[in-house]
Amino acid sequence: EKLEGILESVRIYKQFGMMRKEMKVTPSYEGREHGPTHTVGKPLEDVAISNIQQSKREEWLEKMAFRVEQTLSRFGNSTAGKNQRDIIVKRYLEDEDVCDYMVYNEIGMSERTYRRVKARAFYKLAFALRLEVYETEETGGKEL
């Protein structure tokens, strides 16, 4: 789930990039309820802080996109490596709203083979991005 979320974020970042927040310069003619009269709005500072936080996220997404591309390029040129790379790219990095059945039909694979190859590709990608999760055995408080 975490890896799918990262791949989705990388796809959106590659598609649109990051949008910088800009300060409003047009007046608002709507009636407003005011709070305490001594508070001062700081729209310029708020926009600057927001853009700094956004640029940190942009750097992280840029690094992640580079690492994903680098990892996919290292899957190898064998049939298995190409299939794994094709599955990740076609399912998660190219277009929006692509379902599994569309990908395995396009590649020409059975559903069962597709699921196995996809699981192997996810394992490799998660390990390379250091997102692996280790299972721990529950013993119910008893020592083994």
Residue, then its C-alpha position, 0 to 999 in steps of 0.5 A: e500500500k505504501l509503495e503504491g502511494i509513492l508510485e502514485s505521488v511520483r506519477i502525479y509529480k512527473q505529470f504536473g510538477m509542483m504548483r507554487k502558492e501565490m499571494k492574493v492581490t485581489p480584494s474580497y468584497e464579502g462581509r467577514e466576521h472578525g476575530p479579536t481586533h488586535t490580530v494582524g494577518k500575515p499573508l506574505e509570511d504564510v505564503a512563504i512558509s507554505n512554499i518552503q514546506q512544499s519545496k521540501r516535499e518537491e525535493w523528496l518527490e524528485k529524489m523518489a522519482f529518480r530512485v524509482e527510475q534508477t531501480l526500474s532500469r536495473f531490473g535487467n534486460s531479461t524477459a522477466g526484468k522487462n515484464q516486471r518493468d512494464i507492469i510497474v510503468k504501465r500500471y502505476l507511472e504512465d496513465e491514470d485509471v489503469c486497471d490490472y486487467m488492462v495491463y495484463n491483456e496489453i502485455g499478453m499475460s495470464e492473470r495468474t502470471y501477471r500477479r506473480v510477476k507484479a509481486r516480484a517486481f513490488y518486492k524488488l522495488a520496495f527493497a530497493l527503496r527501503l520500504e520493505v516490511y518484515e513479518t514478526e511472529e506473534t507468540g502471545g507473550k510466550e518466549l520461544 
